[in-house]
Amino acid sequence: DYSLWSGPAPLLPITRPKFHYDWHWQWAYGNGDLGNQGIHQMDLARWALGVSDVGDGVQSYGGRVGYEDAGETANTQVCIHSFGDKRLVFEVRGLPTQKYRGAGVGVIVYGTEGVLVLPSYDGGVVYDNDGKEVTTFKGGADRYHFENFVQAVRSRKHADLNADILEGHLSSALCHLGNISYRMGTKLAAAEIKERLSGDAEKKETFERLAAHLADNKLDPATTQLTLGAALKVDGKNETLQGASEEALAMLTREYRTPFVVPAAGKV
């Protein structure tokens, strides 16, 4: 039932060969690997930062490069979220890539006295600022999360959950905000994007990593066309955008196809 599968999305012609997974890469249904795999790393990173809202700003840049297919979302992307004096940076690598600080799919936390590397969901390594290993540790495997969910279903008590559903909402929102910035952006030669980011040392560093990734995949980092997303101001407490265009504000929700409609607040 294609209508049921599409749900709130418009009924569009099918353009991709792999129906049951490649929907991730089309805007009508998915949000790229940022929201596919990235949500899990966003969640860990937000937990590590100790932040409980969606921050005060976001900027994303990248593109879909290296091959041509039916996908629309970025396969190479950087999202930079600001939380006052803290930053959360997420990097999507959809082309072959090397591990960074020992992590392929993982989270890296930079502190004043060292670096924490989480290369998996069940353990990590701590290094001092000289790169010397301080300690390693192990945590719960994936199965414990499933067990915890089943426990809460059986008890009917949401307080039994390791994390309330609000945590999932906040981490998911970071992915959506990154994509809004990206979709409000301008397509430029990568060299020009580098120039525009050069006034911010950390943003420049993210670009240098992305440029090296492009070069590793035989793409000229000076001329490859990428999209530089809009720098958006975020009201983290009220979960909205400040001074944004109507087009950007509209992306905070979607147009729901009847009967798959989520009512607006106050109309439930």
Helices and strands as residue ranges (DSSP letters): H 2-6, G 22-25, H 32-36, H 38-49, E 57-63, E 76-83, E 86-93, E 107-110, E 114-118, E 123-128, E 133-138, H 142-155, G 158-160, H 165-183, E 186-189, H 190-197, H 201-216, E 225-228, E 232-235, E 240-242, H 246-250
